[in-house]
Amino acid sequence: VQVVESGGGLVQPGRSLRLSCAGSGFTVSNYYMNWYREAPGKEREPVATISPSGIRTYANSMEGRFTISRDNGKNAVFLEILRLKPEDTAVYYCKVSDYSGAFVHWGQGTQVTVSS
């Protein structure tokens, strides 16, 4: 089982970015796929989740600018971030989990830096 994030980089404030999370060794649509982020000096925090049935949930502070989506054909999930702010600077992680929490795998993260 492997989870690999990509798509991060240095982005100017106000721009948009789409992060990718590719799964291997499992079927993405059979599990909860989650995005987290960890800003410098802060704890890792949840961003968004998409359930096996396609239900999307977002952390309270993430409503509006963040969109999680899934492409079953690519066995991948995505996180689109609109109108990036400097405070969005963080390492963004993807996590796969089942309902019980017994099956949990994290990716290595992708760095997003928002700066002019």
LUMPA-128146 format. One record per residue (C-alpha): y, z, x; residue number from 0; residue in three letters. Coordinates in Angstrom, 1 decimal, padded with zeros to 4 digits. Example, Ala and Ser with C-alpha at 12.3 -4.5 7.8 and 13.67 -1.06 7.14 Angstrom:
// residues 2
<node north="-004.5" up="007.8" east="012.3" n="0" res="ALA"/>
<node north="-001.1" up="007.1" east="013.7" n="1" res="SER"/>
This chain:
// residues 116
<node north="000.0" up="000.0" east="000.0" n="0" res="VAL"/>
<node north="003.4" up="-001.0" east="001.4" n="1" res="GLN"/>
<node north="006.9" up="-001.0" east="000.0" n="2" res="VAL"/>
<node north="009.5" up="-002.9" east="001.9" n="3" res="VAL"/>
<node north="013.2" up="-002.9" east="001.2" n="4" res="GLU"/>
<node north="015.7" up="-005.6" east="002.3" n="5" res="SER"/>
<node north="019.1" up="-007.0" east="001.5" n="6" res="GLY"/>
<node north="021.3" up="-004.3" east="003.0" n="7" res="GLY"/>
<node north="024.2" up="-004.9" east="005.3" n="8" res="GLY"/>
<node north="027.9" up="-004.5" east="005.8" n="9" res="LEU"/>
<node north="029.9" up="-005.4" east="002.7" n="10" res="VAL"/>
<node north="033.5" up="-005.3" east="001.8" n="11" res="GLN"/>
<node north="034.7" up="-003.0" east="-001.0" n="12" res="PRO"/>
<node north="034.7" up="-004.8" east="-004.4" n="13" res="GLY"/>
<node north="031.8" up="-007.1" east="-003.5" n="14" res="ARG"/>
<node north="028.4" up="-007.2" east="-005.0" n="15" res="SER"/>
<node north="025.0" up="-006.8" east="-003.4" n="16" res="LEU"/>
<node north="021.4" up="-007.2" east="-004.4" n="17" res="ARG"/>
<node north="018.7" up="-005.2" east="-002.7" n="18" res="LEU"/>
<node north="015.1" up="-006.2" east="-002.8" n="19" res="SER"/>
<node north="011.9" up="-004.1" east="-002.8" n="20" res="CYS"/>
<node north="008.7" up="-006.0" east="-002.2" n="21" res="ALA"/>
<node north="005.4" up="-004.3" east="-003.0" n="22" res="GLY"/>
<node north="002.0" up="-005.1" east="-001.4" n="23" res="SER"/>
<node north="-001.4" up="-003.6" east="-001.9" n="24" res="GLY"/>
<node north="-000.5" up="-002.8" east="-005.5" n="25" res="PHE"/>
<node north="001.0" up="-004.4" east="-008.6" n="26" res="THR"/>
<node north="004.6" up="-003.5" east="-009.1" n="27" res="VAL"/>
<node north="004.5" up="-003.8" east="-012.9" n="28" res="SER"/>
<node north="001.7" up="-001.2" east="-013.2" n="29" res="ASN"/>
<node north="003.9" up="001.6" east="-011.7" n="30" res="TYR"/>
<node north="007.2" up="003.3" east="-011.9" n="31" res="TYR"/>
<node north="009.5" up="001.6" east="-009.4" n="32" res="MET"/>
<node north="012.4" up="003.8" east="-008.2" n="33" res="ASN"/>
<node north="015.6" up="003.3" east="-006.2" n="34" res="TRP"/>
<node north="017.1" up="006.3" east="-004.3" n="35" res="TYR"/>
<node north="019.9" up="006.5" east="-001.8" n="36" res="ARG"/>
<node north="020.8" up="008.9" east="000.9" n="37" res="GLU"/>
<node north="024.4" up="009.0" east="002.1" n="38" res="ALA"/>
<node north="025.4" up="010.5" east="005.5" n="39" res="PRO"/>
<node north="025.2" up="014.3" east="005.3" n="40" res="GLY"/>
<node north="023.9" up="014.3" east="001.7" n="41" res="LYS"/>
<node north="020.6" up="014.7" east="000.1" n="42" res="GLU"/>
<node north="018.6" up="011.8" east="-001.2" n="43" res="ARG"/>
<node north="019.5" up="011.1" east="-004.8" n="44" res="GLU"/>
<node north="017.9" up="009.0" east="-007.5" n="45" res="PRO"/>
<node north="019.7" up="005.8" east="-008.6" n="46" res="VAL"/>
<node north="017.5" up="003.9" east="-011.0" n="47" res="ALA"/>
<node north="013.9" up="003.6" east="-012.3" n="48" res="THR"/>
<node north="012.0" up="000.8" east="-014.1" n="49" res="ILE"/>
<node north="008.9" up="001.8" east="-015.9" n="50" res="SER"/>
<node north="005.7" up="-000.2" east="-016.3" n="51" res="PRO"/>
<node north="006.8" up="-001.2" east="-019.8" n="52" res="SER"/>
<node north="010.2" up="-002.3" east="-018.4" n="53" res="GLY"/>
<node north="012.3" up="000.6" east="-019.6" n="54" res="ILE"/>
<node north="015.2" up="001.1" east="-017.2" n="55" res="ARG"/>
<node north="016.9" up="004.5" east="-016.6" n="56" res="THR"/>
<node north="019.8" up="005.3" east="-014.4" n="57" res="TYR"/>
<node north="021.2" up="008.5" east="-012.9" n="58" res="ALA"/>
<node north="024.3" up="009.6" east="-014.7" n="59" res="ASN"/>
<node north="026.7" up="008.6" east="-012.0" n="60" res="SER"/>
<node north="025.1" up="005.2" east="-011.6" n="61" res="MET"/>
<node north="025.7" up="003.8" east="-015.1" n="62" res="GLU"/>
<node north="027.6" up="000.6" east="-015.3" n="63" res="GLY"/>
<node north="027.6" up="-000.7" east="-011.7" n="64" res="ARG"/>
<node north="023.9" up="-000.6" east="-010.9" n="65" res="PHE"/>
<node north="021.2" up="-002.8" east="-012.4" n="66" res="THR"/>
<node north="017.5" up="-002.5" east="-011.7" n="67" res="ILE"/>
<node north="015.2" up="-005.4" east="-012.4" n="68" res="SER"/>
<node north="011.7" up="-006.6" east="-011.8" n="69" res="ARG"/>
<node north="010.1" up="-009.9" east="-011.0" n="70" res="ASP"/>
<node north="006.4" up="-009.7" east="-011.7" n="71" res="ASN"/>
<node north="005.7" up="-013.1" east="-010.1" n="72" res="GLY"/>
<node north="007.2" up="-011.9" east="-006.8" n="73" res="LYS"/>
<node north="005.8" up="-008.4" east="-007.2" n="74" res="ASN"/>
<node north="009.2" up="-007.1" east="-006.4" n="75" res="ALA"/>
<node north="012.0" up="-005.1" east="-007.9" n="76" res="VAL"/>
<node north="015.7" up="-005.4" east="-007.3" n="77" res="PHE"/>
<node north="018.8" up="-003.3" east="-007.4" n="78" res="LEU"/>
<node north="022.1" up="-005.1" east="-008.0" n="79" res="GLU"/>
<node north="025.2" up="-003.1" east="-007.2" n="80" res="ILE"/>
<node north="028.6" up="-004.4" east="-008.5" n="81" res="LEU"/>
<node north="032.1" up="-003.6" east="-007.3" n="82" res="ARG"/>
<node north="030.9" up="-001.7" east="-004.2" n="83" res="LEU"/>
<node north="032.8" up="001.3" east="-003.1" n="84" res="LYS"/>
<node north="032.9" up="003.0" east="000.3" n="85" res="PRO"/>
<node north="031.1" up="006.0" east="-001.3" n="86" res="GLU"/>
<node north="028.1" up="003.7" east="-002.0" n="87" res="ASP"/>
<node north="027.5" up="003.7" east="001.8" n="88" res="THR"/>
<node north="023.9" up="005.0" east="002.2" n="89" res="ALA"/>
<node north="020.4" up="004.1" east="003.1" n="90" res="VAL"/>
<node north="018.8" up="002.8" east="-000.1" n="91" res="TYR"/>
<node north="015.1" up="003.6" east="-000.5" n="92" res="TYR"/>
<node north="012.5" up="002.2" east="-002.9" n="93" res="CYS"/>
<node north="009.6" up="004.3" east="-004.1" n="94" res="LYS"/>
<node north="006.5" up="003.5" east="-006.1" n="95" res="VAL"/>
<node north="004.9" up="006.2" east="-008.2" n="96" res="SER"/>
<node north="002.5" up="006.6" east="-011.0" n="97" res="ASP"/>
<node north="003.0" up="008.8" east="-014.1" n="98" res="TYR"/>
<node north="001.2" up="011.8" east="-012.6" n="99" res="SER"/>
<node north="003.0" up="011.7" east="-009.3" n="100" res="GLY"/>
<node north="-000.4" up="011.5" east="-007.4" n="101" res="ALA"/>
<node north="000.4" up="008.0" east="-006.2" n="102" res="PHE"/>
<node north="003.7" up="007.9" east="-004.3" n="103" res="VAL"/>
<node north="004.8" up="005.6" east="-001.5" n="104" res="HIS"/>
<node north="008.3" up="005.2" east="000.0" n="105" res="TRP"/>
<node north="009.8" up="002.3" east="001.8" n="106" res="GLY"/>
<node north="011.6" up="002.6" east="005.1" n="107" res="GLN"/>
<node north="015.0" up="002.1" east="003.5" n="108" res="GLY"/>
<node north="017.8" up="-000.5" east="003.9" n="109" res="THR"/>
<node north="021.2" up="000.4" east="005.1" n="110" res="GLN"/>
<node north="024.2" up="-000.5" east="003.0" n="111" res="VAL"/>
<node north="027.7" up="000.0" east="004.5" n="112" res="THR"/>
<node north="030.8" up="-000.6" east="002.4" n="113" res="VAL"/>
<node north="033.8" up="-001.0" east="004.6" n="114" res="SER"/>
<node north="036.7" up="-003.4" east="005.1" n="115" res="SER"/>
